[in-house]
């Protein structure tokens, strides 16, 4: 999926492969990534994998967590992002950046074209693929738009409000909650578990926008 390269004053200290759903970072020895420095809180931050996406969340640390020089609370990591914790720099690297989807954001007042159609990459050679699928937007300024789900992971929603992911698997497509206090709904039922398999015709409501999953 991805890895973290931890450095101090330009010297690489360790490399960490991200293989778990949640990876904790902090000064305490029970963290997955231990940085023994007083500028780092005992439980400083957590990295969470959702499909092919990796989010980092600051755990109310004393000195904060920064990405590319900006303080963050929770943010989706992009390839080559630099996370700063105290004096340490942690570079995030995707191992195959061609296999990841950019976030599609539903912005209030955006034009229909604002619900961008991402550039498409074909399936990896030899990878069994689910039947082609798309999301059709039913309400809001982007109503009527169809977005093809050509990538392994597509994230939709409004960052800071409600974000969800749709992951393409050989057996079909899976919908998962990523961010937001309120859970998205599928066919009027709030998502209770980590994820749910989607069926053609399913109605999704996310961040105040209704969408329909269409497959085949």
Secondary structure as GFF3:
##gff-version 3
##sequence-region A 1 216
A	DSSP	beta_strand	2	8	.	.	.	ID=ss1
A	DSSP	beta_strand	11	18	.	.	.	ID=ss2
A	DSSP	beta_strand	22	26	.	.	.	ID=ss3
A	DSSP	beta_strand	33	34	.	.	.	ID=ss4
A	DSSP	beta_strand	45	50	.	.	.	ID=ss5
A	DSSP	beta_strand	53	58	.	.	.	ID=ss6
A	DSSP	beta_strand	65	67	.	.	.	ID=ss7
A	DSSP	beta_strand	70	72	.	.	.	ID=ss8
A	DSSP	beta_strand	74	76	.	.	.	ID=ss9
A	DSSP	beta_strand	82	85	.	.	.	ID=ss10
A	DSSP	beta_strand	88	94	.	.	.	ID=ss11
A	DSSP	three_ten_helix	97	99	.	.	.	ID=ss12
A	DSSP	beta_strand	104	105	.	.	.	ID=ss13
A	DSSP	three_ten_helix	112	114	.	.	.	ID=ss14
A	DSSP	beta_strand	133	137	.	.	.	ID=ss15
A	DSSP	beta_strand	146	148	.	.	.	ID=ss16
A	DSSP	beta_strand	153	158	.	.	.	ID=ss17
A	DSSP	beta_strand	162	169	.	.	.	ID=ss18
A	DSSP	beta_strand	172	179	.	.	.	ID=ss19
A	DSSP	beta_strand	185	186	.	.	.	ID=ss20
A	DSSP	beta_strand	189	190	.	.	.	ID=ss21
A	DSSP	beta_strand	195	197	.	.	.	ID=ss22
A	DSSP	beta_strand	203	206	.	.	.	ID=ss23
A	DSSP	beta_strand	209	215	.	.	.	ID=ss24
###
